[in-house]
């Protein structure tokens, strides 16, 4: 998969894109990330990418011309989505990441700044995405979250594919508690069932823990995805 990130701060991505599983996936060419700076497409001597909003108001807006020029300079793959990272977009979640990983070969991600972008930029955009109901200084952090979330779902990134299927939000349930050595740390002991070797009992315990944890922490998910009998609707 190809990612094209339209950003005023390409250096922001240097370390995250070279670290951990994401860095390994890019090295193995499971995905590729290209960074393009709208400032490189300005035509004035000050390389200005922002201006005052018509009608007045506080703050500045990103101008449309550099963004259009940056996006139009990119190669175009057949299955392409152009995404604007904005608090006004649909909230990023696991189903969205799965959709992007499965259905697209190219994601162009526009990182907004200042008070946002000129409304005409939306003529370029096929989807608006938000990291959540809060405002950051720019779209780079949400863009990085999107890249990370999509790339880890691509074949070859995660060693054990089965581990992806049991994670939080994959079945409308949060993940179950997990433990490793030592069996006792200070006053806390690993639950006996996990030491029993009885795989059926372990599976039952884990599922019960998923239900309880979701009920305690995210009852909204439980209401959406689990019926009264405790069976997930999407299973």
C-alpha positions, 0 to 999 in steps of 0.5 A, a space after each residue: 500500500 502507498 501512503 502520500 502524506 501532505 504535511 507542512 512538517 515532514 520531519 515529524 514522521 522521521 522517527 515514528 516511520 523508522 521504529 518498531 513494527 511500522 519501520 520493519 513493515 516499510 523496510 520490507 516494502 509491505 507499505 511505502 510512505 511518501 511525504 509532500 510539503 505544500 510549501 514546495 508548491 507555493 508561488 510567492 517569495 515568502 512561500 506562504 501557505 496560509 491567509 486570513 479568512 474572508 468575513 473575519 474571525 480569529 486565526 488563519 486558514 490553509 490556502 487551497 492552491 498549494 494543497 491542490 498542487 501538492 495532491 495533483 503532483 502525486 501518482 494516482 493508483 486505481 483504488 485511491 482515497 484522499 483523506 483530510 484529517 479534521 475534527 469534523 470527520 468520522 471518528 477513526 475506529 477499527 472497522 474504518 482501519 480494516 476497510 482502508 487496509 482491505 479496499 485501497 492501494 493508495 491513501 493520500 492524507 492531508 494534514 490540516 493546520 491553523 484554523 483548518 483548510 479553505 472549504 474548497 479543499 474538500 473538492 479534492 477529498 473523498 473522506 474526512 477522518 477525526 482522531 476523536 472529539 478534541 483539537 490538536 495543533 495539526 493533523 500529523 498525529 492523527 495521520 500517523 495513527 492512521 498509518 500505524 493502524 492500517 499498516 499493522 493490518 496488512 499481511 506480513 506486518 504482524 507475525 501471528 495473524 491470529 493475534 489480530 483476531 482476538 484484539 479489542 474492538 475486533 468483536 465489539 468486545 475489549 480484550 481479556 486480561 493477560 499475564 506472563 511470568 512470574 506467576 506471583 508479583 508482589 501480592 498479585 497472582 496469575 489466575 489459577 485457570 490460566 495455569 490449569 492447562 485446560 484450554 476449554 476452561 481458559 477460553 471460557 474464562 477469557 470470554 467471560 472476562 471480555 464481557 465483564 471488562 466491556 460492561 465495566 469500561 465500555 458499556 456502549 460497545 456491549 449494547 451495540 455488539 452483544 445480545 442478552 445471551 452474551 453472544 456477539 452479533 458479528 460472530 
